[in-house]
Amino acid sequence: PMLIEHPNHTELTAADLQSLNKLKSVIDSAIADGKVSKQDMELINHAIYADGKVLVEEMTLLRQLVRDQLDSGLLAYEY
């Protein structure tokens, strides 16, 4: 895999960790039925942008839990 470096990376704050945990639970409940809808994606995006900043970790979580599963067919996109 390609190594991606984040030179400006700082340790996550307690608020960042809370935001990340909230995002994970939003994603988990959105994909629990094996499908992700446009509304699910809106809820996920709202959770990502709620604190006014987007963390690298949030985008990684989104990719791992949603995008990769969509690509592999484990998750279906529901229009």
Summary of the structure (lengths in Angstrom):
residues: 79
radius of gyration: 13.3
end to end distance: 31.7
largest distance: 38.0
contacts: 181
relative contact order: 0.19
helix: 59%
strand: 8%
